[in-house]
Amino acid sequence: MPLNRRIFSRPFRVRWNDVGTPRIDASHVTMARSFHQYGSLVERITRVFFAMDVATTDKVLHAYRAKYGDGAYAYARRTLKTWEPGQVKFVGQTMMRLLEFVPMYSDHETKFEIVRIFREETLRRLRQLDIEITLAADDALDESMLRLREIAEAQLAVELPPDLIMSRTWLSQSDAVMFQQLIRDGERMLLTWQLADFRLRLRLLQQSRLEIELPVRMRAIFELPTARITFRIVQAKAVAKR
């Protein structure tokens, strides 16, 4: 399965020295309170539903019939042709009930994307660190990069409860567990690459700052679903003391 590079509140501002070991509460209760019932998954799964072929749509409708009865099935079948993806917000209960069955008849790639979106949205709602760091042009990067890795590891350590994923994405428990593990593995690979790339970019900005003594703002932002870290690149300490 190809790696999707789109990795992946109340912001609060802290000083660099005030930030302790990152902790993210991944309890079921916290997530349940912080996550809206469906989020952008409705739009995504609706698009999947309207893109299904006739045979797959029939499977969804028959599963819907088995749970909600002949009357609901007849109404859905009768009005389905009049619906358009952009009008789903006006459909209400019938459409929402139909969406329950779409993941059952979706391919693995679509299921993977559903869980990925859900995980990213949930992480964004859990907690958002907003950190600003002042970095001199002649400062070493080891300490700053260590802090970034700690924040990234705190995000990777979050494991959403399978029953929460099941209740909000309409996936089976086995799918919920399997796809979350795949997504976390993908996050780790991508974050490793992003951190290495970001270190190079910081070094380039520091070099530029050494060459430019004019009062030009230089900032670099590293953003995750759980944190936004802004680096402000200032003049070298030796230059600033002149």
C-alpha positions as CSV (number, residue, x, y, z in Angstrom):
1,M,0.0,0.0,0.0
2,P,1.6,3.4,-1.0
3,L,2.4,5.8,1.8
4,N,0.2,8.9,1.8
5,R,2.4,11.9,2.6
6,R,-0.5,14.0,3.9
7,I,0.3,13.7,7.6
8,F,-0.4,14.1,9.1
9,S,-8.4,23.0,20.3
10,R,-7.2,25.4,22.2
11,P,-3.8,26.6,21.4
12,F,-1.7,28.0,24.2
13,R,1.7,29.7,24.0
14,V,4.6,28.5,26.2
15,R,8.3,29.4,26.5
16,W,10.8,26.8,25.3
17,N,12.0,26.0,28.8
18,D,8.5,25.6,30.1
19,V,7.7,22.6,28.0
20,G,8.1,19.3,29.8
21,T,7.8,15.8,28.4
22,P,4.9,15.9,26.0
23,R,1.8,14.0,27.2
24,I,-1.3,13.4,25.2
25,D,-4.4,12.0,26.8
26,A,-5.7,9.2,24.6
27,S,-8.5,8.0,26.9
28,H,-11.7,7.0,25.3
29,V,-13.7,9.5,27.3
30,T,-11.5,12.5,26.2
31,M,-11.7,11.5,22.5
32,A,-15.5,10.9,22.6
33,R,-16.0,14.4,24.1
34,S,-13.6,16.1,21.7
35,F,-14.6,14.5,18.4
36,H,-17.7,15.7,16.6
37,Q,-20.0,12.9,15.5
38,Y,-18.8,12.5,11.9
39,G,-16.5,15.3,10.9
40,S,-15.3,15.3,7.3
41,L,-15.8,11.5,7.0
42,V,-19.4,12.2,5.9
43,E,-18.2,14.0,2.8
44,R,-15.6,11.3,2.1
45,I,-17.8,8.3,2.5
46,T,-20.6,10.0,0.6
47,R,-18.3,10.4,-2.4
48,V,-17.4,6.7,-2.1
49,F,-21.1,5.8,-2.0
50,F,-22.0,7.8,-5.1
51,A,-19.0,6.3,-7.0
52,M,-20.1,2.7,-6.4
53,D,-21.3,0.6,-9.3
54,V,-24.9,-0.6,-9.4
55,A,-24.1,-4.1,-8.0
56,T,-22.3,-2.7,-4.9
57,T,-24.9,0.0,-4.4
58,D,-27.5,-2.8,-4.3
59,K,-25.5,-4.6,-1.6
60,V,-25.5,-1.5,0.5
61,L,-29.2,-1.0,0.1
62,H,-30.0,-4.6,1.0
63,A,-27.9,-4.3,4.1
64,Y,-29.8,-1.2,4.9
65,R,-33.1,-3.0,4.3
66,A,-32.1,-5.8,6.7
67,K,-31.5,-3.4,9.5
68,Y,-34.1,-0.7,9.0
69,G,-37.0,-2.5,7.3
70,D,-38.8,-2.5,4.0
71,G,-40.4,0.9,4.4
72,A,-37.0,2.7,4.8
73,Y,-35.6,0.6,2.0
74,A,-38.4,1.6,-0.4
75,Y,-38.0,5.2,0.4
76,A,-34.2,5.1,0.0
77,R,-34.5,3.3,-3.3
78,R,-37.2,5.7,-4.6
79,T,-35.3,8.8,-3.8
80,L,-31.7,7.7,-4.4
81,K,-31.7,8.9,-8.0
82,T,-32.7,12.4,-7.0
83,W,-29.8,12.8,-4.6
84,E,-26.5,14.5,-5.5
85,P,-23.4,14.5,-3.3
86,G,-23.7,18.3,-2.9
87,Q,-27.3,17.9,-1.6
88,V,-26.6,15.3,1.1
89,K,-26.8,17.8,3.9
90,F,-30.5,18.2,3.2
91,V,-31.2,14.4,3.1
92,G,-30.7,13.8,6.8
93,Q,-31.3,10.5,8.6
94,T,-31.7,8.3,5.5
95,M,-28.4,9.2,4.0
96,M,-26.6,8.9,7.4
97,R,-28.0,5.4,7.9
98,L,-26.9,4.4,4.4
99,L,-23.4,5.5,5.1
100,E,-23.2,3.0,7.9
101,F,-22.9,0.2,5.3
102,V,-20.5,1.8,2.8
103,P,-17.3,0.8,4.5
104,M,-18.4,-2.8,4.5
105,Y,-18.4,-2.9,0.7
106,S,-15.3,-0.6,0.2
107,D,-11.9,-1.7,-0.9
108,H,-8.9,-1.7,1.5
109,E,-7.5,1.5,0.1
110,T,-10.7,3.3,0.9
111,K,-10.9,1.8,4.4
112,F,-7.3,2.9,5.0
113,E,-8.1,6.4,4.0
114,I,-11.2,6.5,6.2
115,V,-9.2,5.5,9.3
116,R,-6.4,7.9,8.4
117,I,-8.8,10.9,8.2
118,F,-10.4,9.9,11.4
119,R,-7.1,9.5,13.3
120,E,-5.8,12.9,12.0
121,E,-9.0,14.7,12.9
122,T,-9.1,13.1,16.4
123,L,-5.5,14.0,17.1
124,R,-6.2,17.7,16.1
125,R,-9.1,17.8,18.6
126,L,-7.2,16.1,21.5
127,R,-4.7,18.9,22.1
128,Q,-2.9,21.5,20.1
129,L,0.5,22.7,21.4
130,D,1.5,26.1,20.1
131,I,5.2,26.6,20.8
132,E,7.5,29.4,19.7
133,I,11.3,29.0,19.8
134,T,13.9,31.6,19.3
135,L,16.9,30.2,17.5
136,A,20.1,32.2,17.0
137,A,21.9,31.9,13.7
138,D,24.9,30.3,15.5
139,D,23.0,28.0,17.8
140,A,23.4,24.2,17.6
141,L,20.3,22.4,16.4
142,D,20.6,19.2,18.6
143,E,18.5,20.4,21.4
144,S,15.8,21.8,19.2
145,M,15.6,18.7,17.1
146,L,15.4,16.5,20.2
147,R,12.4,18.5,21.4
148,L,10.7,18.0,18.0
149,R,11.4,14.3,18.1
150,E,9.8,14.1,21.6
151,I,6.7,15.9,20.4
152,A,6.5,13.6,17.3
153,E,7.0,10.5,19.4
154,A,4.2,11.6,21.8
155,Q,1.8,11.8,18.8
156,L,3.0,8.4,17.5
157,A,2.3,6.9,20.9
158,V,-1.4,7.7,20.7
159,E,-3.5,4.6,19.9
160,L,-7.1,5.2,19.3
161,P,-9.4,2.6,21.0
162,P,-10.7,0.2,18.4
163,D,-14.2,0.5,19.6
164,L,-14.1,4.3,19.1
165,I,-12.9,3.8,15.6
166,M,-15.6,1.2,15.0
167,S,-18.4,3.5,16.3
168,R,-17.2,6.5,14.3
169,T,-16.1,5.0,11.0
170,W,-18.4,2.0,10.6
171,L,-15.4,-0.4,10.3
172,S,-15.0,-3.9,11.8
173,Q,-12.7,-4.3,14.8
174,S,-10.2,-6.2,12.8
175,D,-10.1,-3.5,10.2
176,A,-9.8,-0.8,12.9
177,V,-6.8,-2.4,14.5
178,M,-5.0,-3.3,11.3
179,F,-5.4,0.0,9.6
180,Q,-4.5,2.0,12.6
181,Q,-1.2,0.1,13.0
182,L,-0.4,0.6,9.3
183,I,-1.2,4.3,9.6
184,R,1.1,4.7,12.7
185,D,3.9,2.9,10.9
186,G,3.4,5.3,7.9
187,E,3.4,8.3,10.3
188,R,6.7,7.2,11.8
189,M,8.3,6.8,8.4
190,L,7.0,10.1,7.2
191,L,8.0,12.0,10.3
192,T,11.5,10.6,10.2
193,W,11.8,12.0,6.7
194,Q,10.2,15.3,7.6
195,L,12.4,15.9,10.7
196,A,15.5,15.3,8.7
197,D,14.3,17.7,5.9
198,F,13.3,20.3,8.5
199,R,16.7,20.2,10.1
200,L,18.3,21.0,6.8
201,R,15.9,23.9,6.2
202,L,16.7,25.3,9.6
203,R,20.4,25.1,8.9
204,L,19.9,27.0,5.6
205,L,17.9,29.7,7.4
206,Q,20.6,30.1,10.0
207,Q,23.2,30.5,7.3
208,S,21.1,33.1,5.5
209,R,20.6,34.9,8.8
210,L,24.4,35.0,9.3
211,E,24.7,36.7,5.9
212,I,21.8,39.1,6.3
213,E,22.2,41.6,9.1
214,L,19.1,43.6,8.1
215,P,16.0,43.3,10.3
216,V,14.3,40.7,8.1
217,R,11.9,38.2,9.8
218,M,12.9,34.6,9.4
219,R,10.5,31.9,10.6
220,A,10.2,28.2,10.1
221,I,7.1,26.2,11.1
222,F,6.9,22.5,11.9
223,E,3.2,21.5,12.1
224,L,1.6,18.2,13.3
225,P,-2.0,17.4,14.1
226,T,-1.1,17.8,17.8
227,A,1.4,20.7,17.7
228,R,2.6,23.7,15.9
229,I,6.2,24.7,16.5
230,T,7.4,28.0,15.2
231,F,11.1,28.8,15.0
232,R,12.2,32.4,14.9
233,I,15.7,32.7,13.4
234,V,17.5,35.7,14.9
235,Q,21.0,37.2,14.5
236,A,24.0,35.3,15.9
237,K,24.8,36.0,19.5
238,A,28.1,37.5,18.7
239,V,26.5,39.9,16.1
240,A,23.7,40.8,18.6
241,K,26.2,41.9,21.2
242,R,27.9,44.5,19.0
